Amino acid sequence: MFRTALKAFLLATFFSQALPASAQAPAPSFPRTELSIGMFRVNAEVAASEDLRMYGLMFRKEMPSNAGMVFVFETSQQYCMWMKNTLLPLSVAFIDETGKIINIEDMKPQTENSHCAEKPARFALEMNKGWFKDKHFKAGTKVGGLERFGATR
């Protein structure tokens, strides 16, 4: 009896972990905004509440090249990001309260490693991995459009 119950539990656990992303709870609806970095426009989904920040880009299988997600925090702190249940390789730019990039970190899919801001950040912008590097953006680059979320000039 115990072996049968254990086997049923293990099979149920395996299949619940192996469900495709489409079988997951439906993704929340994110508001959108347009950001600018240099000559590029970014169509960004906005994660401004704790629930939206926690869900982030989980379970996505693709993202257009000039699309991303901006995480808006209430206060400036040294925030960290991770990739649990995130299927896409991403780069994250941590951004200060003036809209300047502090540092950029590349993140590997489906990992729980912490990728942290080097200084207090007010925003984080996730893009497809390599997007910032390919466009030669680095620490000190200004991100426009964050003023509507409280960034100062």
N, C-alpha and C positions, 0 to 999 in steps of 0.2 A: 504494500500500500504506500509506504513512504517513498520508495523508488519511483512509483508511478506519479505521485504528486510532485516529486522533485523534477522528474523529467518534463511534466506538463508545465511547471513553473519556468524551467530553463528554456523550453521552446517558446513560451509566451514572451519571455524577456528578450530572446533573440529576435523574434519577429517584430516586437514593438520597437526595437532599436534599428531594425533593418527597413522600416517603412520608408518609402520614397518621400522626398520633400513635398510632393503633391498631396500626400496623405496627412501632412502636418496640419495644425490649426491654421486657418486662413491668416494671411499676413495682414497686419493692421494697415489702415489707410494713412499715408504720410502726406502732409501738405508739401507743396513744392515752392522753390524759389530759384531765382537766377543769381549766380555769383559770377564774378569776373576775376581772372588771374591773368595779368598781362593782356594779351590780345584774345585770350580764350574765354568763352562763356561756358559755365558749368550749370547744367540742369540738375539741381540738388533737391533731394528729398530732405525734409527737415525733421529731425528727431529732437524735440524740445522738452518732452515730458520724460519722466523716469521710465515709464512703460515702453515708450517708443525707443528711447536710448538702449534699453535692455534688449529689445528685439532686433534693432538695427537691420543689417543686411542678411540676417540668417535665412538659410534655405534657398537663396537666389542661385540660379544656375548661370545667369549672364547679366551683364549690365552694359548699356551703350557706352561708347568711348568717352564722351564728354558728360557723362552722368555720374552722380555720386550721392553721398549722404553727408549732410552737415549735422553734427551733434552740437546742440546749444546747451550750455551749462549755466546755472544761475549765478555761480561765483567762479572766480579764477582759482584753480588748484592744479596740482600735478596729477592729472587724470591718467588712467591707464586703459588700454583697450585690449580685447582678446578676440579669438576667432571661433569660439564654441558654436557648432552648428552652422558655420559660415563656409560655404562651398567654393567661393571665389577667392583667388589670391588678391589681396588688397594692399594699398599703401595708405597710410594715415598721416596727415599733416596736422600737428597740434598748433593752434593759433592763439595768440594772446588777445587781450581786450582791445587792442588797437587794430586788429586785423592782420598782424604780421605773423608769418610762419615762424614757429620756434624751432621745431625739428620735424623730420619726416622719417617714418619707420615703415619697412616692408613687413607684411604679415602673411604667414603661411596658413592655408585653409585648415579648418577643423583642428585647431590647436588651442591650448589654454595658456600659452605663454603670454606674459604681460608685456605690452609695448606702451611706454610711458612718455609723457611730456617731460622735457628736461627742465622746464621752469613752469610756473603757474600758467595754465591755459584756460581760456574761456570757451573755445570752440575746438572741434576736431572735424576734419574733412576726410572722408574715406573715398578713394577713387580706385579704379583698376590698378593692379600692381604695376609700377613703373611709370605711371602717368606723369607724376611730378618730375621724375628724372628725365624722361624723354623730352620734356618741354623746358628743361634746365631751370626748374624752380627749386629753390633751396631756402634755408633759414634767412629771414629778413624780407622775403617776397611778400608783398601786400595782396590780400584777398579782399576784393570789393564786394559790397552787397551785404556785409554783416552788420552794417549800421542799423538795419531794421530790427536786429536782435539785440541791440544795446552796445555794439562795438563803438568805441570812441575814436575820434580822429586824432 
